């Protein structure tokens, strides 16, 4: 039977809503939609680029715990309420995903908290040790 375990980021949202930041299922790592909150103090910047950086730091912490890196990411999904906020994020995204170039999808939609300007979800494949 494949390993299945969850990873928590410590976000209060996980307990309030009832989900895990990530689920490891065998060699697959499914990272839930992650926003730009700094989970240590539950603050969020007003700037979309800063939120993007924080999203990716949050995701990186989960990938590290799952024994992965951004090089293992095969799928990324971006959720933004304002399409005009996406282009300013491209340099940051290219820095994290430019070498790997995972399959990507961009969705323009409302997010649950009006302070959130971007949410990022990834899937990664773990390579055997």
C-alpha positions in Angstrom: 0.0 0.0 0.0 1.3 3.4 -0.9 2.2 5.9 1.8 -0.5 8.5 2.4 0.0 11.2 4.9 -0.9 14.9 5.4 1.3 18.0 5.9 0.1 21.0 7.8 1.4 24.5 7.4 0.1 25.7 10.7 -2.5 27.9 9.0 -5.6 28.4 11.2 -7.6 27.9 8.0 -6.7 24.2 7.9 -8.5 23.5 11.2 -11.3 25.9 10.6 -12.2 24.4 7.2 -11.0 20.9 7.6 -8.2 20.3 5.0 -4.5 19.7 4.9 -1.9 22.0 3.3 -0.7 18.9 1.4 -1.4 15.2 0.9 1.4 12.8 0.0 0.0 9.8 -1.8 2.8 7.5 -2.8 5.0 9.4 -5.1 2.5 12.2 -5.6 2.4 15.4 -3.6 -0.8 17.5 -3.8 -0.4 21.0 -2.3 -3.6 22.8 -1.6 -4.3 26.3 -2.9 -1.9 28.4 -0.9 -2.2 32.1 -0.4 0.2 34.9 0.5 -0.5 34.7 4.3 2.6 34.5 6.5 1.2 31.6 8.7 3.5 32.4 11.6 1.5 35.6 12.4 -1.4 35.3 9.9 -0.5 38.6 8.2 -0.8 39.3 4.5 0.8 42.0 2.3 -1.4 44.3 0.2 1.0 43.9 -2.7 0.4 41.0 -5.2 4.1 40.4 -5.9 4.8 40.2 -2.2 1.9 37.8 -1.8 3.2 35.7 -4.7 6.6 35.5 -3.0 5.0 34.4 0.3 2.8 31.8 -1.5 5.9 30.3 -3.0 7.8 30.3 0.4 4.8 28.6 1.9 4.7 26.0 -0.9 8.5 25.5 -0.7 8.2 24.7 3.0 5.6 22.0 2.3 7.6 20.6 -0.7 10.7 20.4 1.5 8.8 18.5 4.2 7.6 16.1 1.5 11.2 15.7 0.3 10.6 17.6 -3.0 11.7 20.8 -4.6 10.2 23.1 -7.2 12.1 20.9 -9.8 9.6 18.1 -8.9 6.5 20.2 -9.6 4.6 18.9 -12.7 1.4 21.0 -12.4 0.7 24.6 -11.2 -2.6 26.4 -11.0 -2.9 30.2 -10.3 -6.1 31.7 -9.0 -6.5 35.5 -9.1 -9.5 37.9 -8.7 -8.0 40.5 -11.0 -6.4 39.5 -14.3 -4.3 42.7 -14.3 -2.5 41.4 -11.2 -1.0 38.5 -13.0 1.7 40.0 -15.3 3.6 41.7 -12.4 4.0 38.3 -10.8 5.6 36.7 -13.9 9.3 37.5 -12.9 8.8 35.8 -9.5 7.0 32.8 -11.1 9.7 32.4 -13.7 12.4 32.4 -11.0 10.6 29.5 -9.3 9.3 27.5 -12.3 11.3 28.7 -15.3 13.6 25.7 -15.4 11.0 23.1 -14.6 8.1 24.6 -16.7 5.2 22.6 -15.1 1.9 22.4 -16.9 0.0 25.6 -15.8 -3.5 27.0 -15.6 -4.6 30.5 -14.7 -8.1 31.0 -13.4 -9.7 34.4 -12.8 -12.1 34.0 -9.8 -13.1 35.4 -6.5 -11.0 34.3 -3.5 -12.5 33.7 0.0 -10.8 36.7 1.6 -10.8 40.1 -0.2 -7.2 40.7 1.0 -6.0 37.7 -1.1 -4.7 38.7 -4.5 -3.3 35.3 -5.6 -3.6 31.6 -4.7 -1.3 29.0 -6.0 -1.8 25.2 -6.1 0.8 22.7 -7.2 1.3 19.0 -7.7 4.7 17.3 -7.6 6.2 13.9 -8.2 8.7 12.6 -5.6 11.6 10.8 -7.0 12.8 7.6 -5.2 15.7 8.2 -2.8 
